[in-house]
């Protein structure tokens, strides 16, 4: 089973770019799939997450926002594998 993570992002957000880059080793380690969605392209996502981006999700579970909590995300990924 492939773990599917979603990163809610903005094209002009440096925190978003930082989180995406820091996520790459975890994605590779766990064989996960990372989908990056621009909240500005989806009015529903923008209304819900506007000032919270970047937000890392697994389904509806929010793993972290603003900054990547590597320890928490790693622990979560180990638990669901």
Secondary structure, DSSP 8 states (H G I E B T S, - for coil): ---EEEEEE-TT-HHHHHHHHHHHHHHHHHT-EEEEEEGGG-HHHHHHHGGG-SEEEETTEEEEESS--HHHHHHHHHHH-
